[in-house]
Amino acid sequence: MAFTVNLEAFRFGPELAAAVQGKRVLISGAGKDGGLGQSFALAAGLNGAESVCVHFHRSYVDGFDLVEKLRAEGVNAFPLQADVTNMGDLWATRSHVIEQMGGQPPNLVICNSGLSEKGYSFGRALKEVEGEAMAVRRARVRQHFIDNLEESRLVLDTKVDGFLAMTHLWAGEAVYHNQPLQLVYISSRQAIDPGVTVPGYSIANWAVLQLPKVLAVNLGRSAALVSAFSVLYPFVRTGMTGEYAENPKVFGRWQPRMLETSEAAEAFMQVLARPAEETNGGMFEVKADEVEAGMRVTWQEVKLDAREEPLAWSSATALTYPK
């Protein structure tokens, strides 16, 4: 068995459970043991969701273990294996999910799929190696460049393409079935406060912040059926971050320690329990501050101040063209 987390840490009181009770929930990227997606699936299943779809791509062993644990708790949970960057693969999941959910599409979709990067010096030349021939250096630098961008491409494809495709698929089904849907996009604080060595991750997480607004504009008169918001997390202890959990140089500028996945899930249930009209279109950031008793976790809304200001030099030298 690959399942290692404590189920009891994901049972919350009735106020938070109201966020998922009776809902048909699909969580992408929920297979990995000890991952953030797994924590959302546990929070949904153990707090009254009608059904829970556990999506995974490669983490099938962990994913099946999670489904088995949820079913043992009486949850209508089912697995879903798909590559969210493969549109044919993703489309093929549509009828299966609806069938497993009793003929109805999900009414809560949590877009969590995402990779991180091992890290590289973005835009910086590699250090020279003493005695290295120039031809060998050129070959080494070229391969390093290719490997770095391949790493970022995988992150961008999964986070951007995957979230866009999931949104297109399930928003379309919500409109077709005339059923309300809530979409939540899991982003990172690195979207607005990027760290070093993870350019693809920072850019991908920035991009998903725009999805709620883009979706609402495209839905037009049907926008009232679908609400969406994004969540920006600081460091959470998962398989991707575990090696840095004891290194305050990594997480120390944001928080006194990394959040555990159960803590991240509890905080998530707090914002999810708020009325949809309050969260719709918003960007909500988790703040973890040190206090005498330990750590205090709160939410704050992120506002991106996009301004358009005329440039004096351009106004003075404006270009004019005939009608």
Secondary structure as GFF3:
##gff-version 3
##sequence-region A 1 323
A	DSSP	three_ten_helix	7	10	.	.	.	ID=ss1
A	DSSP	alpha_helix	14	17	.	.	.	ID=ss2
A	DSSP	beta_strand	24	27	.	.	.	ID=ss3
A	DSSP	alpha_helix	36	45	.	.	.	ID=ss4
A	DSSP	beta_strand	51	56	.	.	.	ID=ss5
A	DSSP	alpha_helix	60	72	.	.	.	ID=ss6
A	DSSP	beta_strand	77	81	.	.	.	ID=ss7
A	DSSP	alpha_helix	87	91	.	.	.	ID=ss8
A	DSSP	alpha_helix	94	100	.	.	.	ID=ss9
A	DSSP	beta_strand	108	111	.	.	.	ID=ss10
A	DSSP	alpha_helix	134	156	.	.	.	ID=ss11
A	DSSP	pi_helix	157	161	.	.	.	ID=ss12
A	DSSP	alpha_helix	162	177	.	.	.	ID=ss13
A	DSSP	beta_strand	181	188	.	.	.	ID=ss14
A	DSSP	three_ten_helix	189	191	.	.	.	ID=ss15
A	DSSP	alpha_helix	199	208	.	.	.	ID=ss16
A	DSSP	alpha_helix	211	219	.	.	.	ID=ss17
A	DSSP	three_ten_helix	220	225	.	.	.	ID=ss18
A	DSSP	beta_strand	226	233	.	.	.	ID=ss19
A	DSSP	three_ten_helix	242	244	.	.	.	ID=ss20
A	DSSP	alpha_helix	248	251	.	.	.	ID=ss21
A	DSSP	alpha_helix	261	272	.	.	.	ID=ss22
A	DSSP	alpha_helix	276	279	.	.	.	ID=ss23
A	DSSP	beta_strand	283	291	.	.	.	ID=ss24
A	DSSP	beta_strand	294	301	.	.	.	ID=ss25
A	DSSP	alpha_helix	312	316	.	.	.	ID=ss26
###
